[in-house]
Amino acid sequence: MLYAKSELGTTAVVCIEPRPYTGQTAEIPWPQMFTNLLRKPCSVTHSQFIRMLPDTIQQYVRVKELELRKESLQALTH
């Protein structure tokens, strides 16, 4: 499940997709995952979790410039 926070502070499910290697769904703590990636932004290119995201969000966090990547990850943690 991918969650998004609205301007009002409420959280909503954006999408539910099966885990690619099991075919089963499992709740992933996305805010924690983005926080961890923010500590090591270069690991975005190797993260299996990033591959589970929709293509547009993958492109958003995989920008080449490190500062822009950090800003993208920071935006997704809130």
TORVEXNU-945684 format. One record per atom (N, C-alpha, C, CB): residue number from 1; residue in one letter; chain; atom name; x, y, z. Coordinates in Angstrom, 1 decimal, always signed. Atoms other than C-alpha are relative to their C-alpha. Glycine has a CB too. Layout:
<nodes>
{node NUM,"A","A","CA",{X,Y,Z}}
...
</nodes>
This chain:
<nodes>
{node 1,"M","A","N",{+0.8,-1.2,+0.0}}
{node 1,"M","A","CA",{+0.0,+0.0,+0.0}}
{node 1,"M","A","C",{+0.9,+1.2,+0.0}}
{node 1,"M","A","CB",{-1.0,+0.0,+1.2}}
{node 2,"L","A","N",{-0.7,-1.3,+0.1}}
{node 2,"L","A","CA",{+1.2,+3.5,-0.8}}
{node 2,"L","A","C",{-1.0,+1.0,+0.6}}
{node 2,"L","A","CB",{+0.4,+0.4,-1.4}}
{node 3,"Y","A","N",{+0.8,-1.0,-0.7}}
{node 3,"Y","A","CA",{-0.1,+6.2,+1.5}}
{node 3,"Y","A","C",{+0.4,+1.4,-0.4}}
{node 3,"Y","A","CB",{+0.0,-0.2,+1.5}}
{node 4,"A","A","N",{-0.3,-1.4,+0.2}}
{node 4,"A","A","CA",{-0.3,+9.9,+0.9}}
{node 4,"A","A","C",{-0.7,+0.9,+1.0}}
{node 4,"A","A","CB",{-0.4,+0.5,-1.5}}
{node 5,"K","A","N",{+0.5,-0.9,-1.0}}
{node 5,"K","A","CA",{-0.8,+12.7,+3.4}}
{node 5,"K","A","C",{-0.6,+1.3,-0.7}}
{node 5,"K","A","CB",{+1.0,+0.4,+1.0}}
{node 6,"S","A","N",{+0.6,-1.1,+0.6}}
{node 6,"S","A","CA",{-3.2,+15.5,+2.4}}
{node 6,"S","A","C",{+0.4,+1.3,+0.8}}
{node 6,"S","A","CB",{-1.6,-0.1,+0.0}}
{node 7,"E","A","N",{-0.4,-1.3,-0.7}}
{node 7,"E","A","CA",{-2.8,+19.2,+3.3}}
{node 7,"E","A","C",{-0.7,+0.1,+1.3}}
{node 7,"E","A","CB",{-0.5,+1.2,-0.9}}
{node 8,"L","A","N",{+0.7,+0.0,-1.3}}
{node 8,"L","A","CA",{-5.3,+18.6,+6.1}}
{node 8,"L","A","C",{+0.6,-0.9,+1.0}}
{node 8,"L","A","CB",{-1.4,-0.3,-0.2}}
{node 9,"G","A","N",{-0.6,+0.9,-1.0}}
{node 9,"G","A","CA",{-3.0,+16.0,+7.7}}
{node 9,"G","A","C",{-0.5,-1.4,+0.0}}
{node 9,"G","A","CB",{+0.0,+0.6,+1.3}}
{node 10,"T","A","N",{+0.5,+1.4,+0.0}}
{node 10,"T","A","CA",{-5.1,+13.0,+6.9}}
{node 10,"T","A","C",{+0.8,-0.8,-1.0}}
{node 10,"T","A","CB",{-1.5,+0.1,-0.4}}
{node 11,"T","A","N",{-0.7,+1.0,+0.9}}
{node 11,"T","A","CA",{-3.6,+9.9,+5.3}}
{node 11,"T","A","C",{-1.0,-0.8,-0.7}}
{node 11,"T","A","CB",{+0.9,-0.9,+0.9}}
{node 12,"A","A","N",{+0.9,+0.8,+0.9}}
{node 12,"A","A","CA",{-5.2,+8.0,+2.4}}
{node 12,"A","A","C",{+0.9,-1.0,-0.7}}
{node 12,"A","A","CB",{-0.8,+0.9,-0.9}}
{node 13,"V","A","N",{-0.6,+1.0,+0.8}}
{node 13,"V","A","CA",{-4.3,+4.9,+0.5}}
{node 13,"V","A","C",{+0.0,+0.4,-1.4}}
{node 13,"V","A","CB",{-0.6,-1.4,+0.2}}
{node 14,"V","A","N",{-0.1,-0.4,+1.4}}
{node 14,"V","A","CA",{-3.0,+5.8,-2.9}}
{node 14,"V","A","C",{-0.1,-1.2,-1.0}}
{node 14,"V","A","CB",{+1.4,+0.7,-0.3}}
{node 15,"C","A","N",{+0.1,+1.2,+0.8}}
{node 15,"C","A","CA",{-2.5,+2.3,-4.3}}
{node 15,"C","A","C",{+0.4,-1.3,+0.8}}
{node 15,"C","A","CB",{+0.9,+0.1,-1.3}}
{node 16,"I","A","N",{-0.3,+1.3,-0.7}}
{node 16,"I","A","CA",{-2.3,-1.4,-3.3}}
{node 16,"I","A","C",{+0.5,-0.9,-1.2}}
{node 16,"I","A","CB",{-1.3,-0.6,+0.7}}
{node 17,"E","A","N",{-0.6,+0.8,+1.0}}
{node 17,"E","A","CA",{+0.0,-3.6,-5.3}}
{node 17,"E","A","C",{+0.6,-1.3,+0.6}}
{node 17,"E","A","CB",{+1.0,+0.7,-0.9}}
{node 18,"P","A","N",{-0.7,+1.2,-0.6}}
{node 18,"P","A","CA",{+1.3,-7.2,-4.7}}
{node 18,"P","A","C",{+1.5,+0.2,+0.0}}
{node 18,"P","A","CB",{-0.4,-1.3,-0.8}}
{node 19,"R","A","N",{-1.5,+0.0,-0.1}}
{node 19,"R","A","CA",{+4.9,-7.6,-3.7}}
{node 19,"R","A","C",{+0.5,-0.8,-1.2}}
{node 19,"R","A","CB",{+0.5,-0.6,+1.3}}
{node 20,"P","A","N",{-0.4,+0.6,+1.2}}
{node 20,"P","A","CA",{+6.7,-8.5,-6.9}}
{node 20,"P","A","C",{+0.5,-1.4,+0.1}}
{node 20,"P","A","CB",{+1.0,+0.8,-0.7}}
{node 21,"Y","A","N",{-0.6,+1.3,-0.1}}
{node 21,"Y","A","CA",{+8.5,-11.6,-5.7}}
{node 21,"Y","A","C",{-0.9,-1.1,+0.7}}
{node 21,"Y","A","CB",{+1.3,+0.1,+0.7}}
{node 22,"T","A","N",{+0.8,+1.0,-0.7}}
{node 22,"T","A","CA",{+5.7,-13.3,-3.7}}
{node 22,"T","A","C",{-1.5,+0.0,-0.6}}
{node 22,"T","A","CB",{-0.1,+0.3,+1.4}}
{node 23,"G","A","N",{+1.3,+0.0,+0.4}}
{node 23,"G","A","CA",{+2.5,-12.2,-5.4}}
{node 23,"G","A","C",{-1.0,+0.4,+1.1}}
{node 23,"G","A","CB",{-0.4,-1.3,-0.7}}
{node 24,"Q","A","N",{+0.9,-0.3,-1.1}}
{node 24,"Q","A","CA",{+1.1,-11.3,-2.0}}
{node 24,"Q","A","C",{+0.2,+1.5,+0.4}}
{node 24,"Q","A","CB",{+0.4,-0.9,+1.3}}
{node 25,"T","A","N",{+0.0,-1.4,-0.5}}
{node 25,"T","A","CA",{+0.3,-7.9,-0.5}}
{node 25,"T","A","C",{+0.5,+0.0,+1.4}}
{node 25,"T","A","CB",{-1.3,+0.7,-0.2}}
{node 26,"A","A","N",{-0.4,-0.2,-1.3}}
{node 26,"A","A","CA",{+1.9,-6.6,+2.6}}
{node 26,"A","A","C",{+0.1,+1.5,+0.3}}
{node 26,"A","A","CB",{+1.4,-0.7,+0.3}}
{node 27,"E","A","N",{-0.1,-1.4,-0.4}}
{node 27,"E","A","CA",{+1.8,-3.3,+4.4}}
{node 27,"E","A","C",{+1.4,+0.4,+0.1}}
{node 27,"E","A","CB",{-0.9,+0.3,+1.2}}
{node 28,"I","A","N",{-1.3,-0.5,-0.1}}
{node 28,"I","A","CA",{+5.0,-1.4,+3.9}}
{node 28,"I","A","C",{+0.0,+1.4,+0.7}}
{node 28,"I","A","CB",{+0.7,+0.1,-1.4}}
{node 29,"P","A","N",{-0.1,-1.3,-0.7}}
{node 29,"P","A","CA",{+5.9,+1.5,+6.3}}
{node 29,"P","A","C",{+0.7,+1.0,-0.8}}
{node 29,"P","A","CB",{+0.7,-0.2,+1.4}}
{node 30,"W","A","N",{-0.6,-1.0,+1.0}}
{node 30,"W","A","CA",{+6.5,+4.0,+3.5}}
{node 30,"W","A","C",{+0.6,+1.2,+0.7}}
{node 30,"W","A","CB",{-1.0,+0.4,-1.0}}
{node 31,"P","A","N",{-0.7,-1.2,-0.6}}
{node 31,"P","A","CA",{+7.2,+7.0,+5.7}}
{node 31,"P","A","C",{+1.4,-0.4,+0.6}}
{node 31,"P","A","CB",{-0.9,+0.6,+1.1}}
{node 32,"Q","A","N",{-1.3,+0.5,-0.6}}
{node 32,"Q","A","CA",{+9.9,+5.0,+7.6}}
{node 32,"Q","A","C",{+1.0,-0.3,-1.1}}
{node 32,"Q","A","CB",{-0.2,-1.2,+0.9}}
{node 33,"M","A","N",{-0.9,+0.3,+1.1}}
{node 33,"M","A","CA",{+11.3,+3.7,+4.3}}
{node 33,"M","A","C",{+0.6,+1.2,-0.7}}
{node 33,"M","A","CB",{-0.8,-0.9,-1.1}}
{node 34,"F","A","N",{-0.5,-1.3,+0.6}}
{node 34,"F","A","CA",{+11.6,+7.2,+2.8}}
{node 34,"F","A","C",{+0.9,+0.7,+1.0}}
{node 34,"F","A","CB",{-1.2,+0.9,-0.4}}
{node 35,"T","A","N",{-0.9,-0.6,-0.9}}
{node 35,"T","A","CA",{+13.2,+8.4,+6.0}}
{node 35,"T","A","C",{+1.4,-0.7,+0.0}}
{node 35,"T","A","CB",{-0.6,-0.1,+1.4}}
{node 36,"N","A","N",{-1.3,+0.8,+0.1}}
{node 36,"N","A","CA",{+15.8,+5.6,+5.8}}
{node 36,"N","A","C",{+0.8,+0.4,-1.3}}
{node 36,"N","A","CB",{-0.3,-1.5,+0.0}}
{node 37,"L","A","N",{-0.7,-0.4,+1.3}}
{node 37,"L","A","CA",{+16.5,+6.5,+2.1}}
{node 37,"L","A","C",{+0.5,+1.4,+0.1}}
{node 37,"L","A","CB",{-1.0,-0.2,-1.1}}
{node 38,"L","A","N",{-0.5,-1.4,-0.2}}
{node 38,"L","A","CA",{+16.9,+10.1,+3.1}}
{node 38,"L","A","C",{+1.3,+0.1,+0.6}}
{node 38,"L","A","CB",{-1.0,+0.9,+0.8}}
{node 39,"R","A","N",{-1.3,+0.1,-0.6}}
{node 39,"R","A","CA",{+19.8,+9.1,+5.3}}
{node 39,"R","A","C",{+1.1,-0.4,-1.0}}
{node 39,"R","A","CB",{+0.0,-0.9,+1.2}}
{node 40,"K","A","N",{-1.0,+0.5,+1.0}}
{node 40,"K","A","CA",{+21.5,+7.3,+2.3}}
{node 40,"K","A","C",{-0.7,+0.1,-1.3}}
{node 40,"K","A","CB",{+0.3,-1.5,+0.4}}
{node 41,"P","A","N",{+0.7,-0.2,+1.2}}
{node 41,"P","A","CA",{+20.0,+8.9,-0.8}}
{node 41,"P","A","C",{+0.6,-0.7,-1.2}}
{node 41,"P","A","CB",{+0.0,+1.4,-0.3}}
{node 42,"C","A","N",{-0.6,+0.7,+1.1}}
{node 42,"C","A","CA",{+22.5,+7.1,-3.1}}
{node 42,"C","A","C",{-0.6,-1.4,-0.1}}
{node 42,"C","A","CB",{+1.5,-0.1,+0.1}}
{node 43,"S","A","N",{+0.6,+1.3,+0.0}}
{node 43,"S","A","CA",{+20.8,+3.8,-2.2}}
{node 43,"S","A","C",{-1.3,-0.1,-0.7}}
{node 43,"S","A","CB",{-0.1,-0.5,+1.4}}
{node 44,"V","A","N",{+1.2,+0.0,+0.7}}
{node 44,"V","A","CA",{+17.7,+4.8,-4.0}}
{node 44,"V","A","C",{+0.1,-0.9,-1.3}}
{node 44,"V","A","CB",{-0.4,+1.5,-0.4}}
{node 45,"T","A","N",{-0.1,+0.8,+1.2}}
{node 45,"T","A","CA",{+19.0,+3.2,-7.2}}
{node 45,"T","A","C",{+0.1,-1.5,+0.2}}
{node 45,"T","A","CB",{+1.3,+0.5,-0.7}}
{node 46,"H","A","N",{-0.1,+1.4,-0.3}}
{node 46,"H","A","CA",{+19.4,-0.1,-5.4}}
{node 46,"H","A","C",{-1.2,-0.6,+0.8}}
{node 46,"H","A","CB",{+1.2,-0.3,+0.8}}
{node 47,"S","A","N",{+1.1,+0.4,-0.9}}
{node 47,"S","A","CA",{+16.2,-0.2,-3.3}}
{node 47,"S","A","C",{-1.1,-0.8,-0.7}}
{node 47,"S","A","CB",{-0.6,+1.3,+0.6}}
{node 48,"Q","A","N",{+1.1,+0.8,+0.6}}
{node 48,"Q","A","CA",{+13.7,-2.9,-4.0}}
{node 48,"Q","A","C",{-1.3,+0.7,+0.2}}
{node 48,"Q","A","CB",{+0.0,-1.4,+0.6}}
{node 49,"F","A","N",{+1.3,-0.7,-0.3}}
{node 49,"F","A","CA",{+11.0,-0.7,-2.4}}
{node 49,"F","A","C",{-0.3,+1.0,-1.1}}
{node 49,"F","A","CB",{+0.1,+0.6,+1.4}}
{node 50,"I","A","N",{+0.2,-1.0,+1.0}}
{node 50,"I","A","CA",{+11.5,+2.0,-5.0}}
{node 50,"I","A","C",{-0.6,-0.6,-1.3}}
{node 50,"I","A","CB",{+1.3,+0.7,-0.4}}
{node 51,"R","A","N",{+0.5,+0.8,+1.1}}
{node 51,"R","A","CA",{+10.8,-0.6,-7.7}}
{node 51,"R","A","C",{-1.5,-0.3,+0.1}}
{node 51,"R","A","CB",{+0.7,-1.2,-0.3}}
{node 52,"M","A","N",{+1.4,+0.3,-0.2}}
{node 52,"M","A","CA",{+7.4,-1.2,-6.1}}
{node 52,"M","A","C",{-0.9,+1.2,-0.2}}
{node 52,"M","A","CB",{-0.2,-0.5,+1.4}}
{node 53,"L","A","N",{+0.8,-1.2,+0.2}}
{node 53,"L","A","CA",{+6.3,+2.4,-6.6}}
{node 53,"L","A","C",{-0.4,+0.2,-1.4}}
{node 53,"L","A","CB",{+0.8,+1.2,+0.5}}
{node 54,"P","A","N",{+0.4,-0.3,+1.4}}
{node 54,"P","A","CA",{+4.4,+3.8,-9.6}}
{node 54,"P","A","C",{+1.2,+0.7,-0.7}}
{node 54,"P","A","CB",{-1.2,+0.9,+0.0}}
{node 55,"D","A","N",{-1.1,-0.6,+0.8}}
{node 55,"D","A","CA",{+6.7,+4.9,-12.4}}
{node 55,"D","A","C",{+0.3,+1.5,+0.2}}
{node 55,"D","A","CB",{-0.2,-0.3,-1.5}}
{node 56,"T","A","N",{-0.2,-1.5,-0.2}}
{node 56,"T","A","CA",{+6.1,+8.6,-11.9}}
{node 56,"T","A","C",{+0.8,+0.3,+1.3}}
{node 56,"T","A","CB",{-1.3,+0.7,-0.1}}
{node 57,"I","A","N",{-0.6,-0.2,-1.3}}
{node 57,"I","A","CA",{+7.2,+8.4,-8.3}}
{node 57,"I","A","C",{+1.5,-0.5,+0.0}}
{node 57,"I","A","CB",{-0.7,-0.6,+1.2}}
{node 58,"Q","A","N",{-1.3,+0.5,+0.2}}
{node 58,"Q","A","CA",{+10.2,+6.3,-9.2}}
{node 58,"Q","A","C",{+0.9,+1.0,-0.7}}
{node 58,"Q","A","CB",{+0.0,-1.3,-0.8}}
{node 59,"Q","A","N",{-0.8,-1.0,+0.7}}
{node 59,"Q","A","CA",{+11.4,+8.9,-11.7}}
{node 59,"Q","A","C",{+0.2,+1.2,+0.9}}
{node 59,"Q","A","CB",{-0.8,+0.5,-1.2}}
{node 60,"Y","A","N",{-0.1,-1.1,-0.9}}
{node 60,"Y","A","CA",{+10.7,+11.6,-9.1}}
{node 60,"Y","A","C",{+1.2,-0.1,+1.0}}
{node 60,"Y","A","CB",{-1.3,+0.2,+0.8}}
{node 61,"V","A","N",{-1.0,+0.2,-1.0}}
{node 61,"V","A","CA",{+13.1,+10.1,-6.5}}
{node 61,"V","A","C",{+1.4,-0.5,-0.6}}
{node 61,"V","A","CB",{-0.4,-1.0,+1.0}}
{node 62,"R","A","N",{-1.2,+0.5,+0.6}}
{node 62,"R","A","CA",{+15.7,+8.7,-9.0}}
{node 62,"R","A","C",{+0.7,+1.1,-0.8}}
{node 62,"R","A","CB",{-0.3,-1.1,-0.9}}
{node 63,"V","A","N",{-0.7,-1.0,+0.7}}
{node 63,"V","A","CA",{+16.9,+12.1,-10.3}}
{node 63,"V","A","C",{+1.5,-0.1,+0.3}}
{node 63,"V","A","CB",{-0.5,+1.4,+0.5}}
{node 64,"K","A","N",{-1.4,+0.2,-0.1}}
{node 64,"K","A","CA",{+20.6,+12.2,-10.8}}
{node 64,"K","A","C",{+0.7,+0.9,+1.0}}
{node 64,"K","A","CB",{+0.7,+0.2,-1.4}}
{node 65,"E","A","N",{-0.6,-1.0,-0.9}}
{node 65,"E","A","CA",{+21.4,+15.4,-8.9}}
{node 65,"E","A","C",{-0.4,-0.4,+1.5}}
{node 65,"E","A","CB",{-0.5,+1.4,-0.3}}
{node 66,"L","A","N",{+0.2,+0.5,-1.4}}
{node 66,"L","A","CA",{+21.8,+14.4,-5.2}}
{node 66,"L","A","C",{-0.8,+0.9,+0.8}}
{node 66,"L","A","CB",{+1.3,-0.2,+0.7}}
{node 67,"E","A","N",{+0.8,-1.0,-0.8}}
{node 67,"E","A","CA",{+20.4,+17.6,-3.7}}
{node 67,"E","A","C",{-1.5,-0.1,-0.4}}
{node 67,"E","A","CB",{+0.5,+1.4,-0.2}}
{node 68,"L","A","N",{+1.4,+0.1,+0.4}}
{node 68,"L","A","CA",{+17.2,+17.3,-5.8}}
{node 68,"L","A","C",{-0.6,-1.4,+0.5}}
{node 68,"L","A","CB",{-0.1,+0.0,-1.6}}
{node 69,"R","A","N",{+0.5,+1.3,-0.5}}
{node 69,"R","A","CA",{+16.9,+13.6,-4.8}}
{node 69,"R","A","C",{-0.3,+0.1,+1.5}}
{node 69,"R","A","CB",{+1.1,-1.1,-0.2}}
{node 70,"K","A","N",{+0.3,-0.2,-1.5}}
{node 70,"K","A","CA",{+17.1,+14.6,-1.1}}
{node 70,"K","A","C",{-1.3,+0.8,+0.2}}
{node 70,"K","A","CB",{+1.2,+0.7,+0.7}}
{node 71,"E","A","N",{+1.2,-0.8,-0.1}}
{node 71,"E","A","CA",{+14.4,+17.2,-1.6}}
{node 71,"E","A","C",{-1.2,-0.9,-0.4}}
{node 71,"E","A","CB",{+0.1,+1.2,-1.0}}
{node 72,"S","A","N",{+1.1,+0.9,+0.3}}
{node 72,"S","A","CA",{+12.2,+14.6,-3.3}}
{node 72,"S","A","C",{-0.3,-1.0,+1.1}}
{node 72,"S","A","CB",{+0.3,-0.8,-1.3}}
{node 73,"L","A","N",{+0.2,+0.9,-1.1}}
{node 73,"L","A","CA",{+12.7,+12.1,-0.5}}
{node 73,"L","A","C",{-0.6,+0.7,+1.2}}
{node 73,"L","A","CB",{+1.3,-0.7,+0.3}}
{node 74,"Q","A","N",{+0.5,-0.8,-1.2}}
{node 74,"Q","A","CA",{+12.1,+14.8,+2.1}}
{node 74,"Q","A","C",{-1.5,+0.3,-0.2}}
{node 74,"Q","A","CB",{+0.8,+1.3,+0.1}}
{node 75,"A","A","N",{+1.4,-0.3,+0.2}}
{node 75,"A","A","CA",{+8.8,+15.7,+0.4}}
{node 75,"A","A","C",{-0.9,-1.2,+0.2}}
{node 75,"A","A","CB",{-0.2,+0.5,-1.5}}
{node 76,"L","A","N",{+0.8,+1.2,-0.2}}
{node 76,"L","A","CA",{+7.7,+12.1,+0.5}}
{node 76,"L","A","C",{-0.1,-0.5,+1.4}}
{node 76,"L","A","CB",{+0.5,-1.1,-0.9}}
{node 77,"T","A","N",{+0.0,+0.5,-1.4}}
{node 77,"T","A","CA",{+8.5,+11.6,+4.2}}
{node 77,"T","A","C",{-1.1,+0.8,+0.7}}
{node 77,"T","A","CB",{+1.3,+0.3,+0.6}}
{node 78,"H","A","N",{+1.0,-0.8,-0.8}}
{node 78,"H","A","CA",{+5.9,+14.3,+5.2}}
{node 78,"H","A","C",{-1.4,-0.3,-0.5}}
{node 78,"H","A","CB",{+0.2,+1.4,-0.2}}
</nodes>
